[in-house]
Amino acid sequence: MSKESRMRATINQKLTEMGERERLKELLRSKLTECGWKDQMKAHCKEVIKEKGLEHVTVEDLVVEITPKGRALVPDSVKKELLHRIRAFLAQHAT
């Protein structure tokens, strides 16, 4: 395991243990709904299903198809806010 992987695992563990991970997920959910991301993704899913036909699309296919667009559509402001929150949390709980 690389140093970066160990660091990510440690950060993730600390975020989870202290309940911050759930708070961040809730913040992300609300921000994505607020900015219309959720509606855009719902529309994209409908397009993909319409294009391929309902009987020819599995959930896995849909996830593979929409994930890149989903990531690209997350506004930079939301990414920056989450990163700021994580950094603030880590600064406050540095060991």
C-alpha positions in Angstrom: 0.0 0.0 0.0 1.4 3.4 -1.0 1.9 6.3 1.4 -0.9 8.1 -0.3 -3.3 5.2 0.1 -2.4 4.8 3.8 -3.0 8.5 4.3 -6.4 8.4 2.5 -7.4 5.4 4.6 -6.4 7.2 7.8 -8.3 10.4 6.8 -11.4 8.3 5.9 -11.3 6.5 9.2 -11.0 9.7 11.2 -13.9 11.3 9.2 -16.0 8.2 9.7 -15.2 7.7 13.4 -16.1 11.3 14.2 -19.3 11.4 12.2 -18.0 14.0 9.8 -18.2 11.7 6.8 -22.0 11.5 7.2 -22.3 15.2 7.6 -20.2 15.8 4.5 -22.4 13.3 2.5 -25.5 15.1 3.7 -24.1 18.5 2.7 -23.1 17.1 -0.7 -26.6 15.7 -1.2 -28.3 19.0 -0.4 -25.9 21.1 -2.5 -26.3 18.8 -5.5 -30.1 19.0 -5.2 -29.9 22.8 -4.8 -27.9 23.3 -8.0 -30.0 21.0 -10.1 -27.4 18.3 -10.5 -29.8 15.6 -9.4 -32.4 16.6 -12.0 -29.8 16.7 -14.7 -28.7 13.2 -13.8 -32.2 11.9 -13.7 -32.8 13.4 -17.2 -29.6 11.8 -18.4 -30.6 8.4 -17.1 -33.9 8.7 -18.9 -32.1 9.6 -22.1 -29.8 6.5 -21.8 -32.7 4.2 -21.1 -34.7 5.6 -24.0 -31.7 5.3 -26.3 -30.9 1.7 -25.4 -34.3 0.4 -24.5 -35.4 -0.4 -21.0 -35.0 -4.2 -21.5 -31.4 -3.7 -22.7 -30.1 -1.6 -19.7 -28.9 -3.0 -16.4 -28.2 -0.9 -13.4 -24.5 -1.6 -13.8 -24.7 -0.4 -17.5 -26.4 2.8 -16.3 -23.9 3.5 -13.6 -21.0 3.0 -16.1 -22.7 5.2 -18.6 -23.7 8.1 -16.3 -20.7 8.3 -13.9 -18.3 10.3 -16.0 -21.0 12.9 -16.8 -22.1 12.9 -13.2 -18.6 13.7 -12.0 -18.1 16.4 -14.6 -21.4 18.1 -13.7 -20.6 18.7 -10.1 -20.0 22.4 -9.8 -16.5 23.6 -8.8 -18.0 25.6 -6.0 -19.4 22.4 -4.4 -16.1 20.6 -4.8 -14.2 23.5 -3.2 -16.6 23.8 -0.3 -16.2 20.0 0.5 -12.5 20.3 0.2 -12.4 23.3 2.5 -14.6 21.4 5.0 -12.3 18.4 4.9 -9.2 20.5 5.4 -10.7 22.4 8.3 -11.7 19.2 9.9 -8.2 17.8 9.5 -6.6 20.9 10.8 -8.9 20.9 13.9 -8.3 17.2 14.5 -4.6 16.8 13.6 -2.8 14.4 15.8 
